């Protein structure tokens, strides 16, 4: 799921040319849905807020920080589905809480 949400490399030949040009391929609807979900998570999840604020503290722009948060949320969802466990806020963001200065 994560691979379809981010820009990837696609190749296509043009005309009779033998050279192949690279182009970015991504699922815009999935990317928009992840960004919307990440924005909503900022209000209800303290771990997501800390992660986003940490990204912003590293001078990452607002939209890239939301994209990274969305990717992180997909990773957490994948882990929950893989291990068949319920989402636990403390477990999901525990390693990010340890790296942040208090």
C-alpha positions as CSV (number, residue, x, y, z in Angstrom):
1,X,0.0,0.0,0.0
2,X,2.8,2.4,0.8
3,X,4.5,2.0,-2.5
4,X,1.4,3.2,-4.4
5,X,1.1,6.4,-2.2
6,X,4.4,7.9,-3.0
7,X,6.0,9.1,-6.2
8,X,7.7,6.3,-8.0
9,X,9.7,5.9,-11.2
10,X,7.8,5.0,-14.3
11,X,9.3,4.7,-17.8
12,X,7.8,5.1,-21.2
13,X,9.2,5.3,-24.6
14,X,8.2,8.2,-26.8
15,X,7.7,7.7,-30.6
16,X,10.4,5.8,-32.5
17,X,13.1,6.9,-30.0
18,X,14.9,4.1,-28.2
19,X,15.6,6.3,-25.2
20,X,13.3,6.0,-22.2
21,X,12.3,9.1,-20.2
22,X,11.7,8.9,-16.5
23,X,8.4,10.2,-15.1
24,X,6.9,10.4,-11.6
25,X,3.9,8.1,-11.0
26,X,1.7,8.2,-8.0
27,X,-1.8,7.6,-6.9
28,X,-3.1,11.1,-6.3
29,X,-6.3,10.0,-4.6
30,X,-4.5,7.8,-2.1
31,X,-1.9,10.5,-1.4
32,X,-4.7,13.1,-0.8
33,X,-6.5,10.7,1.5
34,X,-3.3,10.0,3.5
35,X,-2.6,13.7,3.8
36,X,-6.2,14.4,5.0
37,X,-5.9,11.5,7.5
38,X,-2.6,12.8,8.8
39,X,-4.1,16.3,9.2
40,X,-7.0,14.9,11.2
41,X,-4.6,12.8,13.4
42,X,-2.8,16.0,14.5
43,X,-5.8,17.0,16.7
44,X,-6.5,13.6,18.3
45,X,-3.1,11.9,18.5
46,X,-0.4,13.3,20.8
47,X,2.1,11.0,19.2
48,X,1.2,12.2,15.7
49,X,1.4,15.8,16.9
50,X,4.9,15.2,18.4
51,X,6.1,13.5,15.2
52,X,4.8,16.4,13.0
53,X,6.3,19.0,15.3
54,X,9.6,17.2,15.2
55,X,9.5,17.3,11.4
56,X,8.7,21.0,11.4
57,X,11.5,21.7,13.9
58,X,13.9,20.2,11.3
59,X,12.6,22.9,8.9
60,X,10.6,20.5,6.8
61,X,7.7,22.2,5.1
62,X,4.1,21.7,6.2
63,X,3.0,19.5,3.3
64,X,6.1,17.3,3.3
65,X,5.7,16.9,7.1
66,X,2.1,15.8,6.6
67,X,3.2,13.4,3.8
68,X,5.7,11.8,6.2
69,X,3.2,11.6,9.0
70,X,0.8,9.9,6.5
71,X,3.5,7.4,5.6
72,X,4.1,6.8,9.3
73,X,0.4,6.1,9.9
74,X,0.3,3.7,7.0
75,X,3.4,1.9,8.5
76,X,1.6,1.7,11.9
77,X,-1.5,0.3,10.2
78,X,0.5,-2.2,8.3
79,X,2.2,-3.4,11.5
80,X,-1.2,-3.7,13.3
81,X,-2.6,-5.7,10.4
82,X,0.5,-7.9,10.1
83,X,0.6,-8.8,13.8
84,X,-3.2,-8.8,14.2
85,X,-3.1,-6.4,17.1
86,X,-5.2,-3.3,17.9
87,X,-3.7,0.1,17.6
88,X,-2.0,1.3,20.8
89,X,-1.0,5.0,20.9
90,X,1.8,4.4,23.4
91,X,3.3,1.5,21.5
92,X,3.0,3.2,18.1
93,X,4.9,6.4,19.0
94,X,7.1,5.2,21.9
95,X,10.4,5.2,19.9
96,X,9.7,8.8,18.7
97,X,8.9,10.0,22.2
98,X,12.3,8.7,23.4
99,X,14.3,10.6,20.8
100,X,12.5,13.9,21.4
101,X,14.1,16.2,24.2
102,X,11.7,16.8,27.1
